[in-house]
Amino acid sequence: MRLAGKVAVVVGAGQQPGSTIGNGRATAVRFAREGATLLLVDRNADWAEETCEQIQAEGATASVLAADVMQEDACRAIAETCLARYGRIDVLHNNVGRFRGDTDCAALDVAVWDAIMAANLKAMFMTCKHALPAMREQRAGAIVNISSTSSLAGGRTVAYKTSKGAVNTLTQHLAMENAPFGVRVNAILPGLMDTPMAVGGRAAERGIDEAAMRAERHAQVPLRGRMGTAWDVANAALFLASDEAQYITGMLLPVEGGLLLKTS
């Protein structure tokens, strides 16, 4: 097993209801199937419990912590709770994000800008800040941040794109800063994914049918004309979290079916 004996924190391990699986839940399940012990963190405890029940039903070890990662005390508690329950932190997977309310610069409300930056960037900085001391002391660890291909491509939504570009910069800075301690930091840049938040959330915001939203997104993807799934993100996260990637740090890994080729 590729994560046997490792303890992983998955932030954003629950998901909103939907007909497909979300990135956080899929990654948590994938990690568990490869032998990891999981601390499942989510603002919505019920959603995280659903993930936990699925993992435990398959015979793996997991527990839940309800936490609002927009608060530093909660981010500190994540690290402290993981150490208290399991004694170490080998993997930190940051999967929390927000796009709701984003638009072009001239029309964007400042409060929406602040909320998106807090959810997508500040929260990730704080979870890393409080997990890193334990990883440094262990002289080992892997952090996987979820960014987006929107950080490298054009688009009409300024706050989300800017926040994810900053996630890339944060990832590369932390990779350099923590390399002497044996701690690796990488980011995954998903493209158009068929998840409840990406499809259902955007369909609701635009006031269109989910099927129409799904068809529109499928049509934009060069590879087979279909979006990816959360399992594609989970498989990439597993690789970056595992010792197979022991010589990889500071990498921005697109998982996007060739979407970025359309902008090159």
C-alpha positions in Angstrom: 0.0 0.0 0.0 1.4 3.4 -1.0 0.4 5.3 2.2 0.8 2.4 4.7 1.7 3.7 8.1 1.1 7.4 7.2 -1.4 9.8 8.8 -3.1 12.2 6.4 -5.2 15.3 7.1 -7.8 16.0 4.4 -9.2 19.5 4.7 -12.5 19.7 2.9 -13.2 16.0 3.2 -17.0 16.3 3.0 -19.0 17.5 0.1 -22.3 19.1 -0.8 -25.0 16.7 -2.0 -24.9 15.7 -5.6 -25.0 12.9 -8.1 -21.2 12.6 -8.3 -18.3 12.5 -5.8 -16.3 15.6 -4.8 -12.6 16.0 -4.9 -12.1 16.0 -1.1 -14.2 12.9 -0.5 -12.6 11.0 -3.4 -9.1 11.9 -2.2 -9.9 10.8 1.4 -11.2 7.4 0.2 -8.3 6.9 -2.1 -5.8 7.7 0.7 -7.6 5.2 3.0 -7.6 2.5 0.4 -3.8 2.9 0.2 -3.3 2.4 3.9 -3.5 5.9 5.4 -5.1 6.8 8.7 -7.3 9.9 8.1 -8.3 13.0 10.0 -11.3 14.3 8.0 -11.8 18.0 8.3 -14.8 20.0 7.2 -16.9 22.9 8.3 -20.0 20.6 7.9 -19.5 17.7 10.3 -22.4 15.7 8.8 -20.7 15.8 5.3 -17.4 14.7 6.8 -19.1 11.9 8.8 -20.5 10.5 5.5 -17.0 10.3 4.2 -15.8 8.7 7.4 -18.5 6.1 7.4 -17.6 5.1 3.8 -13.9 4.8 4.8 -14.6 2.8 8.0 -17.0 0.5 6.1 -14.0 -0.5 4.0 -12.0 -1.3 7.1 -9.7 1.8 7.3 -9.2 4.2 10.2 -10.6 7.7 10.1 -12.1 10.3 12.4 -13.8 13.7 11.9 -13.0 17.2 13.1 -15.5 20.0 12.4 -13.5 23.1 11.7 -13.9 26.5 10.0 -10.5 27.0 8.3 -11.2 30.7 7.9 -10.3 30.9 11.6 -6.7 30.5 12.8 -7.7 28.9 16.0 -9.5 26.2 14.0 -6.4 25.7 11.8 -4.2 25.3 14.9 -6.7 22.8 16.3 -6.5 20.7 13.2 -2.8 20.1 13.7 -3.1 19.7 17.5 -6.0 17.2 17.1 -4.2 15.1 14.5 -1.1 14.9 16.8 -3.2 14.1 19.8 -5.2 11.3 18.0 -2.5 9.8 15.8 0.9 11.1 16.9 2.1 12.6 13.6 1.2 14.4 10.4 2.6 12.9 7.3 0.2 14.4 4.7 -1.8 17.6 4.6 -4.3 17.8 1.7 -5.9 21.3 1.3 -9.1 21.1 -0.7 -11.3 24.0 0.5 -12.3 26.6 -2.1 -15.0 29.1 -3.1 -16.0 30.8 -6.3 -19.5 31.9 -5.5 -20.3 35.6 -6.4 -17.1 36.1 -8.5 -17.3 38.2 -11.7 -15.3 40.7 -13.7 -13.3 43.3 -11.8 -15.5 46.3 -12.4 -18.6 44.5 -11.1 -17.1 42.6 -8.2 -18.2 43.4 -4.7 -15.2 43.9 -2.4 -16.8 41.7 0.3 -16.9 38.8 -2.3 -13.3 39.4 -3.1 -12.4 39.2 0.6 -14.4 36.0 1.1 -12.9 34.2 -1.9 -9.4 35.2 -0.9 -10.0 34.1 2.7 -11.3 30.7 1.6 -8.9 29.9 -1.2 -5.7 31.5 0.0 -5.6 32.6 3.7 -7.1 29.4 4.9 -4.5 27.3 3.1 -1.7 29.5 4.5 -3.0 28.9 8.0 -3.5 25.1 7.7 0.1 24.9 6.3 1.4 27.2 9.0 0.2 25.0 11.8 1.0 21.6 10.2 4.6 22.5 9.2 6.2 22.5 12.7 5.3 18.8 13.2 6.5 17.9 9.7 9.7 19.8 10.2 10.3 18.0 13.5 9.7 14.7 11.7 12.0 15.7 8.9 9.4 14.5 6.5 6.0 15.4 5.2 3.9 16.1 2.1 1.5 19.0 1.5 -0.8 18.9 -1.5 -2.7 22.1 -2.3 -5.6 22.2 -4.7 -5.2 25.1 -7.1 -6.9 25.4 -10.5 -6.1 25.7 -14.2 -7.9 29.0 -14.1 -4.7 30.3 -12.4 -2.9 29.8 -15.8 -5.7 30.6 -18.3 -8.0 33.4 -19.1 -11.5 33.9 -17.7 -14.0 36.5 -16.6 -13.8 35.8 -12.8 -11.0 37.9 -11.3 -11.0 36.9 -7.6 -11.0 33.1 -8.1 -8.3 33.2 -10.7 -6.1 35.6 -8.6 -6.5 33.5 -5.5 -5.5 30.4 -7.3 -2.5 32.1 -8.9 -1.5 33.0 -5.3 -1.9 29.4 -4.2 0.7 28.5 -6.9 3.1 31.1 -5.5 2.5 30.0 -1.9 3.1 26.4 -2.9 6.4 27.1 -4.6 7.5 29.3 -1.7 6.7 26.7 0.9 8.4 24.0 -1.2 11.7 26.0 -1.2 11.4 27.1 2.4 10.8 23.6 3.7 13.0 21.5 1.4 15.9 21.4 3.9 13.5 19.8 6.4 12.5 17.0 4.0 9.0 18.5 3.6 7.6 18.5 0.0 4.9 20.9 -1.1 3.1 20.5 -4.5 -0.2 21.7 -6.1 -2.7 20.1 -8.3 -4.4 22.3 -10.9 -7.7 20.6 -11.8 -9.5 21.7 -15.0 -13.2 21.1 -15.7 -14.3 18.4 -13.2 -17.6 16.7 -12.8 -18.2 17.3 -9.1 -21.2 18.5 -7.2 -19.7 22.0 -6.5 -18.3 22.5 -10.0 -21.4 21.4 -11.8 -24.3 21.8 -9.4 -22.9 24.9 -7.8 -22.2 26.7 -11.0 -25.6 25.6 -12.5 -27.4 27.0 -9.5 -25.5 30.3 -9.7 -26.3 30.7 -13.4 -29.8 29.5 -13.1 -29.5 26.7 -15.7 -30.2 23.0 -15.6 -27.3 20.7 -14.4 -27.5 18.6 -17.5 -27.0 21.7 -19.7 -24.1 22.8 -17.5 -22.5 19.4 -17.7 -22.9 19.3 -21.5 -21.4 22.8 -21.9 -18.4 21.8 -19.8 -17.9 18.5 -21.5 -17.7 20.3 -24.9 -14.8 22.4 -23.8 -12.4 19.5 -23.0 -10.1 18.3 -25.8 -9.5 14.8 -24.3 -12.4 12.6 -25.3 -14.8 15.6 -25.0 -15.5 14.9 -21.3 -14.7 16.4 -18.0 -12.5 14.6 -15.5 -13.9 13.2 -12.2 -12.8 13.6 -8.6 -11.0 10.3 -8.9 -8.6 11.9 -11.4 -7.7 14.5 -8.8 -7.5 11.9 -6.1 -5.1 9.7 -8.1 -2.8 12.7 -8.7 -3.0 13.6 -5.0 -2.1 10.0 -4.0 1.0 10.1 -6.2 2.2 13.5 -4.8 1.5 12.4 -1.2 3.3 9.1 -1.6 7.0 8.2 -1.5 6.8 7.7 -5.2 7.1 11.5 -5.4 9.9 11.7 -2.9 12.0 13.8 -5.3 9.2 16.1 -6.4 8.5 19.5 -4.8 7.2 22.8 -5.9 5.4 21.2 -8.8 2.2 22.6 -10.3 0.5 19.5 -11.8 -2.4 20.2 -14.2 -5.1 17.5 -14.3 -7.2 18.9 -17.1 -7.6 16.7 -20.2 -5.6 19.1 -22.4 -7.7 22.2 -21.5 -4.6 24.3 -21.2 -3.5 23.4 -24.7 -6.3 25.6 -26.0 -4.7 28.6 -24.4 -1.1 27.9 -25.4 
